[in-house]
Amino acid sequence: MSQRIAYITVLLGAMLWGTTGTAQTFMPQTVHPLAVGASRLAVGGFTLLIVMLLLRKIEFRNWPWKATLSAALAMAIFQYCFFTSIRLTGVAIGTVVAIGSAPMFSGLIEWFIHKRRPTRVWLTATAMAIVGCILLFLNKEGMAVHPVGVTLSLCAGLLFACYSLFNKQVVEKVAAITSVAVIFSASAMMLLPFLFMFETEGLLTVPGISTMLYLGIATTTIAYILFSIGLRNIPSSSAVTLSLAEPLTAAILSVVVVGEKLSVVSWSGIALLLGGILVLTLSGRQKKNVG
């Protein structure tokens, strides 16, 4: 595979992730966010798991179960925080805050757990992200902004950072696609009981089933496969930079498809959050090129 095609596959995967929030708005609002997350992971995780088992790509002997279950738990809770934040604060802000804060939380985790002191670049990016979040909280006119929703988005960012930390331990021992299949399936098993505990009215309607299939197959299975395939042929720093297509796609779709209206203050906050990610990713690429 050429590098150009690899870049395109990673970009397409990130863009599919960016449609998650918009797609969720088509799910009947009577369906509880945990039910949405459970159905998404069940469809995506189990579909990928079945494919991997049929292809005999999974070997459970010596599987890193501790890291797998930790990643699955983080992803399960992430579903609730993310989908609830989308309903409260809108697609654009919910997605950008969640994805934009994840790299910052990753730096904090490395600082406190692995004792890796933060660099000036990381501090600069974090400061930009914090100011961006403050602008979102201070925006009183934007109807899409909700303090609890933004807080849940930040929680989602923290959980995604934790998921990435544990997932890295898994992929060091097994293939990326198989790790996604097992982690997402385990996460779905954790959430399945909530399908019987919370409101699911409308889940089995045409809009509910259609949205569930799209979230599971397109934004989970296909998106992660595209990202993993492209990642084999390009530097990881380049792949991370391309993943910026996710919040950008979400912001554009929220305005064009969902009809959200964002004020200048909201757009300024979003720009600072994205700028923080750019500072991190572009710095990482420069260091890699120099080395």
Legacy VTK file of the C-alpha trace (Angstrom):
# vtk DataFile Version 3.0
C-alpha trace
ASCII
DATASET POLYDATA
POINTS 291 float
0.000 0.000 0.000
1.348 3.434 -0.960
1.655 6.173 1.656
-0.945 8.261 -0.165
-3.556 5.500 0.128
-2.538 4.924 3.750
-3.138 8.601 4.531
-6.544 8.386 2.861
-7.599 5.288 4.833
-6.625 6.893 8.162
-8.431 10.087 7.177
-11.578 8.147 6.239
-11.487 6.298 9.556
-11.217 9.559 11.503
-14.038 11.110 9.478
-16.249 8.116 10.286
-15.532 8.632 13.985
-16.584 12.239 13.502
-20.061 11.174 12.386
-20.778 9.389 15.691
-22.346 12.348 17.472
-24.475 13.393 14.505
-25.666 9.812 13.936
-26.670 9.568 17.596
-29.109 12.448 17.136
-31.164 10.217 14.815
-31.602 7.681 17.594
-34.979 8.096 19.358
-34.356 10.320 22.381
-36.277 7.861 24.563
-33.314 5.466 24.365
-30.977 5.889 27.330
-27.358 6.848 26.459
-26.049 3.662 28.082
-28.381 1.646 25.854
-27.019 3.515 22.839
-23.451 2.761 23.883
-24.220 -0.877 24.647
-25.893 -1.463 21.292
-23.058 0.282 19.438
-20.346 -1.792 21.089
-22.369 -4.991 20.766
-22.854 -4.563 17.012
-19.327 -3.300 16.353
-17.434 -5.498 18.773
-19.261 -8.752 18.165
-19.222 -8.277 14.373
-15.478 -7.763 14.351
-14.955 -10.588 16.838
-16.918 -13.057 14.687
-14.902 -12.067 11.606
-11.600 -12.486 13.455
-12.663 -15.866 14.851
-13.730 -17.098 11.411
-10.379 -16.000 10.003
-8.633 -17.637 12.976
-6.786 -14.441 13.765
-7.306 -14.603 17.545
-5.216 -16.734 19.857
-6.470 -16.481 23.450
-3.491 -18.312 24.894
-1.410 -15.865 26.963
-3.853 -13.060 26.191
-3.261 -9.880 28.301
-6.622 -10.037 30.076
-5.892 -7.503 32.821
-5.133 -4.693 30.370
-7.963 -5.843 28.094
-10.615 -5.718 30.812
-9.304 -2.363 32.058
-9.551 -0.930 28.546
-13.020 -2.442 28.126
-14.246 -0.864 31.384
-12.894 2.549 30.384
-14.579 2.294 26.982
-17.874 1.191 28.560
-18.048 4.209 30.885
-16.853 6.428 28.029
-20.009 5.520 26.085
-22.272 6.922 28.803
-20.279 10.124 29.299
-19.872 10.804 25.587
-23.434 10.145 24.430
-24.925 11.979 27.409
-22.696 14.988 26.742
-23.804 15.017 23.100
-27.431 15.257 24.178
-26.744 17.998 26.711
-24.229 20.242 24.988
-24.495 19.409 21.290
-22.491 17.440 18.753
-19.785 19.991 17.962
-18.769 21.011 21.479
-19.305 17.554 22.984
-17.044 15.875 20.438
-14.346 18.546 20.338
-14.019 18.757 24.137
-13.908 14.955 24.498
-11.365 14.365 21.741
-9.450 17.578 22.383
-8.956 16.891 26.082
-7.825 13.256 25.681
-4.193 14.075 24.717
-3.970 16.465 27.662
-5.193 13.814 30.091
-2.740 11.334 28.567
0.078 13.718 29.472
-1.181 14.005 33.059
-1.427 10.225 33.382
2.147 9.798 32.160
3.267 12.523 34.570
1.695 11.017 37.686
1.980 7.303 36.884
5.103 7.009 34.738
6.856 10.045 36.291
7.474 11.604 32.875
7.668 15.359 33.378
5.601 17.414 30.929
7.400 19.343 28.195
6.926 23.006 27.350
5.030 21.956 24.236
2.605 19.893 26.311
2.118 22.736 28.805
1.404 25.154 25.949
-1.113 22.781 24.383
-2.774 22.157 27.742
-3.066 25.880 28.445
-4.743 26.380 25.065
-7.189 23.562 25.812
-8.031 24.964 29.266
-8.675 28.444 27.880
-10.810 26.876 25.159
-12.931 25.076 27.750
-13.271 28.284 29.790
-14.598 30.079 26.704
-17.172 27.324 26.262
-18.294 27.647 29.885
-18.447 31.457 29.703
-20.650 31.421 26.610
-24.088 32.216 28.016
-25.736 32.889 24.681
-24.900 29.625 22.944
-27.867 27.306 23.437
-25.709 24.262 22.609
-23.418 24.801 25.615
-24.320 23.027 28.847
-21.911 23.005 31.857
-22.810 19.426 32.861
-22.498 18.339 29.235
-19.031 19.881 28.906
-18.000 18.260 32.203
-19.133 14.869 30.922
-17.198 15.521 27.714
-14.076 16.091 29.804
-14.777 12.846 31.646
-15.086 11.134 28.283
-11.703 12.568 27.299
-10.139 11.208 30.495
-11.679 7.785 29.923
-10.476 7.703 26.332
-6.972 8.530 27.563
-7.195 5.633 30.027
-8.496 3.361 27.269
-5.546 4.335 25.063
-3.095 3.619 27.887
-4.461 0.132 28.512
-4.998 -0.579 24.819
-1.335 0.212 24.163
-0.399 -2.552 26.602
-2.669 -4.948 24.705
-1.425 -4.121 21.194
2.151 -4.646 22.341
1.279 -8.348 22.595
-1.489 -8.881 20.003
-2.541 -7.435 16.636
-4.399 -4.120 16.664
-7.575 -5.350 14.954
-7.912 -8.392 17.202
-7.394 -6.235 20.279
-10.222 -3.947 19.153
-12.485 -6.956 18.576
-11.904 -8.438 22.032
-11.887 -5.148 23.971
-15.067 -3.850 22.359
-16.820 -7.198 22.789
-15.863 -7.308 26.471
-17.029 -3.716 26.861
-20.339 -4.606 25.201
-20.801 -7.488 27.646
-20.326 -5.033 30.517
-23.041 -2.756 29.145
-25.573 -5.370 28.019
-27.290 -5.587 31.457
-28.143 -1.878 31.151
-30.309 -2.685 28.132
-32.723 -4.262 30.633
-32.312 -1.589 33.326
-32.806 1.638 31.373
-35.282 2.967 28.849
-34.901 1.382 25.411
-38.231 2.372 23.867
-37.609 3.161 20.218
-34.413 1.114 19.950
-36.103 -1.548 17.813
-37.817 0.938 15.499
-36.505 1.631 11.994
-34.605 4.790 13.089
-33.263 2.998 16.163
-32.048 -0.100 14.319
-30.610 1.930 11.445
-28.687 4.194 13.816
-27.510 1.240 15.906
-26.176 -0.582 12.835
-24.438 2.552 11.562
-22.832 3.337 14.918
-21.700 -0.256 15.371
-20.498 -1.142 11.880
-19.424 2.194 10.355
-18.122 4.229 13.316
-16.677 1.247 15.190
-15.752 -1.761 13.045
-14.985 -0.113 9.689
-13.467 3.039 11.218
-11.018 1.141 13.427
-10.069 -1.245 10.603
-9.351 1.672 8.242
-7.313 3.439 10.907
-5.321 0.287 11.764
-4.590 -0.570 8.125
-3.340 2.925 7.338
-1.324 3.082 10.553
0.883 0.235 9.314
2.263 2.359 6.493
2.630 5.866 7.956
4.216 7.347 11.106
1.969 7.322 14.160
2.441 11.090 14.556
0.992 11.596 11.078
-1.947 9.347 11.927
-2.671 11.347 15.081
-2.598 14.570 13.083
-5.051 13.110 10.569
-7.370 12.096 13.414
-8.107 15.811 13.810
-10.594 15.146 11.036
-12.861 13.635 13.706
-13.753 16.799 15.687
-13.680 18.907 12.525
-16.134 16.526 10.845
-18.330 16.566 13.944
-18.362 20.374 14.090
-19.244 20.724 10.396
-21.986 18.083 10.528
-23.456 19.587 13.694
-24.073 22.844 11.835
-24.964 21.477 8.378
-26.997 18.385 9.331
-28.187 18.844 12.923
-28.726 22.602 12.610
-26.760 23.628 15.681
-25.863 27.298 15.946
-22.526 28.116 17.510
-21.570 31.613 18.616
-18.237 33.294 17.944
-17.196 32.503 21.525
-17.951 28.803 20.996
-16.004 28.699 17.747
-13.093 30.452 19.484
-13.079 27.824 22.211
-13.208 25.033 19.638
-10.354 26.645 17.682
-8.170 26.795 20.808
-8.888 23.145 21.622
-7.967 22.061 18.110
-4.942 24.348 18.226
-3.762 22.568 21.350
-3.930 19.214 19.564
-2.082 20.643 16.570
0.712 21.923 18.811
1.133 18.427 20.282
0.898 16.450 17.051
3.006 18.743 14.863
5.679 18.899 17.555
5.686 15.099 17.722
6.093 14.874 13.959
9.023 17.330 13.937
10.834 15.380 16.648
10.304 12.138 14.741
11.602 13.651 11.509
14.664 15.056 13.254
15.479 11.709 14.848
LINES 1 292
291 0 1 2 3 4 5 6 7 8 9 10 11 12 13 14 15 16 17 18 19 20 21 22 23 24 25 26 27 28 29 30 31 32 33 34 35 36 37 38 39 40 41 42 43 44 45 46 47 48 49 50 51 52 53 54 55 56 57 58 59 60 61 62 63 64 65 66 67 68 69 70 71 72 73 74 75 76 77 78 79 80 81 82 83 84 85 86 87 88 89 90 91 92 93 94 95 96 97 98 99 100 101 102 103 104 105 106 107 108 109 110 111 112 113 114 115 116 117 118 119 120 121 122 123 124 125 126 127 128 129 130 131 132 133 134 135 136 137 138 139 140 141 142 143 144 145 146 147 148 149 150 151 152 153 154 155 156 157 158 159 160 161 162 163 164 165 166 167 168 169 170 171 172 173 174 175 176 177 178 179 180 181 182 183 184 185 186 187 188 189 190 191 192 193 194 195 196 197 198 199 200 201 202 203 204 205 206 207 208 209 210 211 212 213 214 215 216 217 218 219 220 221 222 223 224 225 226 227 228 229 230 231 232 233 234 235 236 237 238 239 240 241 242 243 244 245 246 247 248 249 250 251 252 253 254 255 256 257 258 259 260 261 262 263 264 265 266 267 268 269 270 271 272 273 274 275 276 277 278 279 280 281 282 283 284 285 286 287 288 289 290
